[in-house]
């Protein structure tokens, strides 16, 4: 896809890996006291925090969510971390977890999707951009501006680069594109002025008042962005109840309010 020479990378292989492993030990103790433990990608944070609180108020069952990149969360499951539900941002991490017998594959479901949006800082940048009119994206970047995306080796950065290529913009912005470890890091680069534009999932901007969307990439220009969920191999008896709640009307309202699209039916993915 992109060589190290053609795409600047700021992929912080976070000192976070040991932190996630430490969290897994806490998760083991938490499972034993009846708490539902969820491993989820940060894009889902605003939604899952609200849904977990609602689930506890409704059922009396506490929920603890551990957030991190899908690759790290899958690695935790491989290493035996006890968890109830794994909520990823790409089927590839589900596939790996299934290959390592770390999940219950019959429970895999994809009921959330998202759109790729072009973002700018609220107090700078263009007011709007018609991304389907053939206008070179490089023109929006100006003379020295950079475009922030997440890691193009995995979703959603992979879909962002695919879209840039499909729309004929990649050649003009390749050397001005900077890849960050996650959509939230790419968004922060735009907030801080390190990048003029960002290309990230719509739901990733839910907690930022400093960002505005100036365009939505055409759905047909990239593979669909989906968020598959699954019950983990070592899940407790309350995992199924939480998965059912995630697919219910109250959770759907939260997901939609924060920019996700809820699928009418959940398919295995």
N, C-alpha and C positions, 0 to 999 in steps of 0.2 A: 504494500500500500504506500506508505510514506517512508522514505529513507530518513536516517538521522540528519542527513545533509540538507534535505529539502524541507524539513519541518522542524522548527525550533521546539524543544521540549523542556518543560519544567514539571516533570513528573516526580512528585515528592513521594517516594516509596516510604511512606511515613514511618517515622520511628514508632508509628501507631501499631505495628504488627504485634509487638510484645504487649501493648496495652490491650489489644483485642484478645490475646490469649489469656491475659490476666482476667479480663471480663468473663471469659468462659468458665473460669474456676468459680467466680461469683454466681454464674448462671447455674452451675451444678447444685450449689447450695440452695439457690432460689427455687429450682424445680422441686426439690424435696419438700419445701414448705407450701407447695400448691400454687405458686405463682406461675402464670404462663410466661414463658421466655420466648421472645421474638428476635430474630436476627434480620435486620433490614437495612437497605441502602439509604443514605442520607436524604435523597430526593423525597422520600416518603415521610420524613420526620414530622412535618407540621400536621399531616393527616393522621399518622399513626398515634402521635401523642394525644390528639383529641379523641380518636376512636378508642384507644386503650383506657382513657379516663371514663368514657361513656360505658364501656364494657364493664369496668369495675363497679360503677354506680348502678348498673342494671343487674349484674349477676352476683356482685360481691367478690368476684375473683380478681385478684390483682394481676397486672401485666407489667413486665419489665422488658423494654425494648433496647437492644444493643445495636447501635448504628455503625456502619463501616462500609467500605467498598465491597462489592459483591465477591470479588476474588478472595479477599481476606476472610469474609464470613464463610465462604465455601471451604476455605482451608481450615477454619475452626471446626467445622463439621467433620472434615476428613480426620482431624486429630482427636475426635471423640468428644468435642464440646457438647454438653447436654443442652438441648433447646427444643422448643415445641414447634415453632413455625419459622421458615426461612422465606423471606420476601426479597427477591432479587430484581435486577434491572436488565437481565438478559438471559435467554434460555441456556446459553453456554454454561453458566454456573450451575444451573439445575442439572444439565447433562453430566457435568463432572461430579456433582454430589451423588447423582444416581449411579454413576460408574463405580463410585467408592462405597456404595451401599449405605449412604448416610441419610437418605430420605425414604419416604414411602411414595414411590413413583405413581401409584394409583390415585394419589391425592393432588397431583400437579394440576394447577389451574391458572389460566391467564384471563383475568377479568378487568384489568386496567390497561389503558394505553395513554399516550401523550403525543404532543406535537413539538416539533423543533421550531424555536422562535429566535428571531434576531433581536438582540437587546442593546441598549445604550444606557449610559448614565442619565438619570432624569434631568440633570441640569446641563447636559451637553449632548451633542450628536444630532442627527437628523430627526425630524418630527415624525416622518413616516417613510416607508419604502415599499414600493410595489415589487415584490420579489419575483413576479412572474413576467415582467415586461422586458426582460433581456438587458436591463441596465447593469453594467459591470459593477460588481460589489466593491471592487477596488476604488471606485469613485467615492463611495461612502466612507472609505477609510481615510481619504485625504492623502496628503503627502507622505507622512511617516507613520500613520496609524496602524495598529495591529488588531488582528482578529483572534479572540480567545475561544478555544474549544476544549472539551475534555479529551482524555487519552483516546486517540483514534484507533488503538488496537482493540478496544472493547466498546460496547454500547454505553452511552449514546454518542460518543465521539466518532465512532466508526460510521454511524448513520449521518452525522454532520458532514464528514468528508465525502461520503457517497453522494450526498445531496449537492454539495459544491461542485462535484464533478459532473453530475447529471445536468445541472443548470448552466454548465459551461463557465463557471467562475473560478475553478480551482487553479488554473494556470496563472491567473492574475493575482491570486492571494496566497499561493502556496508558501512563498518565502516570507510572508508577513503574518503567517498563522502560528500562534503559540499554543501548545497543548499543555493542559494542566491535569492534575491527578483526578479531578472530579468536576462535575458541573458547578458545584458551589465555589470551588477555587477559580474557575473560569469567570464566574459571575463577580467574584471579589476583585478580579483584575480589572473588570470594567468599572466597578464602583470606585476603585482606587485611581483610575486613570491610566493604568498600565496598558490597557487595551481600549480602543475606540468602540469596537463592536464585540459582541459575544454571540455564540450560536449554541444554545443549550435547550433542554426540555422546558416547556412552559411551566410545569409544576415546580421546577427548581427555584423560581423567583418568588414563591409564595410569601417568604418571610422578609423580602427586601422592599423597603419603601424608597430606595435610592435608584431603582432600576425601572425602566419602561420598555415595553415591547413595541418595536417599530415595524415588524413584519413577521408573517408566518410562512414557513417554507411549505411548498406544495406537497401534499401527502405522497403523491406519486413519484417524488424525486428521491425517495429514500425508503429503505425497509421500515416497517412499522416499529414504533417504540412500544414495547410491552413490558409489564412488570409481573412476572409469574410468581406464584406463591405455592408453598408445599408444606406438608407436615413432616417434621424431621423423624428420623428412624427411632430415636430415643425419647420421643415425645410422651408426655403424660396424658392422662385421660381427659384433661380439659382442653387439649389442643383443638379437637374437632369443634368444640363449642365456639372457640375464638374464630376459627376459619369460617364457620357458618355466619357469625356476626359480621365478619369482614365483607361477606357477600350480600348482606342484608341492606334494607332501605336506608337505615340511619347512617351506616358507614358510607353508602353510596353518595348520600347528600354531602358528607364531608369531603370525599374525594372530588366530587364535581365542583364544589365551591373553591377548591384549591387548584383547579386547572386540569385535573385528570379527566379522561373519558372512561366511563364505566360501561363495559360490554354487556349487552343484553343477556348473554349466556357465557359462562366460563368454560373455555376449551382447554384441553390439555396442551401444554407447550413447554 
